[in-house]
Amino acid sequence: MKTHELVIEMKMLERRLTLYEEKYGVLSENFYQALMSGQLERYDEFDETRADFSKWKGIYETWRRRKGKYDVQIKKQDILDSLRFQPTY
């Protein structure tokens, strides 16, 4: 996947993450840490939160993988090679 494709995909994922962050009032990073450390187990009994948390976790993990790939790619190349110039409309 090219650098600009990773940026586009990460931004789409971030928009989805924002919905959960606004709904539950915490950033995805903090949610993920709490979920992985078992602090959110008591919410497993509620269908809505269980479904939301599962989706939120999946989106966040996908975002992290894309961010990792982006970081590796951007370090390997000159930033000027990554810039895309779009025509002005």
Secondary structure, DSSP 8 states (H G I E B T S, - for coil): --HHHHHHHHHHHHHHHHHHHHHHSS-HHHHHHHHHTTTTGGGGGSHHHHHHHHHHHHHHHHHHHHHHHHHHHHHHS-HHHH-------
